[in-house]
């Protein structure tokens, strides 16, 4: 089963843009850092632009954060790239004639809602600045 890495990639992209300010940041250069492809990077940058998290001008390889890193939360980025997509998904192919199959899915769905709320609350408390600070601490510790 495939899982989404959009949030991780979008956070990586934003940190990369922040740390490489003033450099030519083509979608190819960003894609190299992500080990992805430039087309996917351009699509992601478009989502981040529409969400007001990134600013860039077509044809100019100098994207920048649209607001301070301290004012961008992980939840902002999650919503920009995943929309309203939940973190966890129910199996909708259980046997409808089975009393357990129907009712347990409803209970699991309620639990998944609780997990979603807790995750979103935590993501709202983590800023891009927090990630950048921890990134820089990790780099400093390696030197």
C-alpha positions as CSV (number, residue, x, y, z in Angstrom):
1,X,0.0,0.0,0.0
2,X,1.4,3.4,-1.0
3,X,1.5,6.2,1.5
4,X,1.8,9.9,0.9
5,X,5.1,11.8,1.5
6,X,3.6,15.1,0.4
7,X,3.8,16.7,3.8
8,X,7.4,15.6,4.3
9,X,8.4,16.8,0.8
10,X,6.6,20.1,1.2
11,X,8.3,20.8,4.6
12,X,11.7,19.8,3.0
13,X,11.0,22.2,0.1
14,X,10.2,25.1,2.4
15,X,13.3,24.5,4.6
16,X,15.4,24.2,1.5
17,X,14.0,27.5,0.1
18,X,14.6,29.2,3.4
19,X,18.1,28.0,3.8
20,X,19.1,28.7,0.2
21,X,17.7,32.3,0.1
22,X,19.4,34.3,-2.6
23,X,20.4,31.3,-4.6
24,X,18.9,30.2,-7.9
25,X,16.3,27.7,-6.8
26,X,15.1,26.1,-10.0
27,X,12.6,23.3,-9.7
28,X,15.4,21.0,-10.9
29,X,17.6,22.1,-8.0
30,X,14.8,21.5,-5.5
31,X,14.0,18.2,-7.1
32,X,17.6,17.1,-6.7
33,X,17.4,17.8,-3.0
34,X,14.1,15.9,-2.7
35,X,15.4,13.1,-5.0
36,X,12.2,13.7,-7.0
37,X,11.3,15.3,-10.3
38,X,11.0,18.9,-11.3
39,X,7.4,18.5,-12.5
40,X,6.3,17.3,-9.0
41,X,8.2,20.1,-7.4
42,X,6.4,22.7,-9.6
43,X,3.0,21.2,-8.7
44,X,3.8,21.3,-5.0
45,X,5.1,24.8,-5.2
46,X,1.8,25.8,-6.9
47,X,-0.1,24.3,-4.0
48,X,2.1,26.1,-1.5
49,X,1.7,29.4,-3.4
50,X,-2.1,29.1,-3.5
51,X,-2.1,28.5,0.3
52,X,-0.1,31.7,0.8
53,X,3.0,29.9,2.1
54,X,5.4,30.5,-0.8
55,X,5.9,33.3,-3.2
56,X,7.5,33.0,-6.6
57,X,7.4,34.5,-10.0
58,X,7.1,32.2,-13.1
59,X,10.4,32.2,-14.9
60,X,12.4,33.4,-12.0
61,X,14.2,30.8,-9.8
62,X,14.0,32.7,-6.6
63,X,11.1,31.4,-4.6
64,X,10.8,32.6,-1.0
65,X,8.6,32.1,2.0
66,X,5.5,34.2,1.8
67,X,5.5,34.9,5.5
68,X,8.0,34.4,8.3
69,X,8.8,30.7,9.2
70,X,7.5,31.3,12.7
71,X,4.1,32.0,11.1
72,X,3.9,28.8,9.1
73,X,2.7,25.7,10.9
74,X,3.0,22.1,10.0
75,X,-0.8,22.1,9.8
76,X,-0.8,24.9,7.2
77,X,1.6,22.9,5.1
78,X,-0.4,19.7,5.6
79,X,-3.6,21.4,4.4
80,X,-1.9,23.0,1.5
81,X,-0.6,19.7,0.1
82,X,-3.2,17.2,1.4
83,X,-6.3,19.3,1.6
84,X,-9.0,17.7,3.8
85,X,-7.6,14.2,3.3
86,X,-7.6,12.4,6.6
87,X,-4.4,10.7,8.0
88,X,-6.1,7.4,8.5
89,X,-8.6,5.6,6.3
90,X,-11.3,3.0,7.0
91,X,-11.6,-0.2,5.1
92,X,-14.9,0.4,3.3
93,X,-15.0,-3.1,1.8
94,X,-16.0,-5.1,4.8
95,X,-19.0,-7.4,4.7
96,X,-22.2,-5.3,5.3
97,X,-24.1,-8.4,6.4
98,X,-21.7,-8.9,9.3
99,X,-22.7,-7.2,12.6
100,X,-19.1,-6.8,13.6
101,X,-18.0,-5.6,10.1
102,X,-20.5,-2.7,10.1
103,X,-20.4,-1.6,13.7
104,X,-16.7,-2.0,14.3
105,X,-16.0,0.2,11.3
106,X,-18.2,3.0,12.8
107,X,-16.3,2.8,16.1
108,X,-12.9,2.7,14.3
109,X,-14.1,5.8,12.3
110,X,-14.8,7.6,15.6
111,X,-11.4,6.7,16.9
112,X,-9.7,7.8,13.7
113,X,-11.5,11.2,14.1
114,X,-10.0,11.5,17.6
115,X,-6.5,10.7,16.2
116,X,-7.0,13.3,13.4
117,X,-8.0,16.0,15.9
118,X,-4.9,15.2,18.1
119,X,-2.6,15.1,15.1
120,X,-3.9,18.4,13.8
121,X,-3.6,20.0,17.2
122,X,0.0,18.9,17.4
123,X,0.8,20.0,13.8
124,X,-0.7,23.4,14.6
125,X,1.8,23.8,17.4
126,X,4.9,23.0,15.3
127,X,6.1,25.9,13.1
128,X,8.5,25.8,10.2
129,X,10.8,27.9,12.4
130,X,10.8,25.0,14.9
131,X,11.8,22.6,12.2
132,X,14.5,25.0,10.9
133,X,16.0,25.4,14.4
134,X,16.1,21.6,15.0
135,X,17.6,21.1,11.5
136,X,20.4,23.7,12.3
137,X,21.0,22.0,15.7
138,X,21.4,18.7,14.0
139,X,23.8,20.1,11.4
140,X,25.9,21.9,14.2
141,X,26.1,18.6,16.2
142,X,27.5,16.8,13.2
143,X,30.4,19.3,12.8
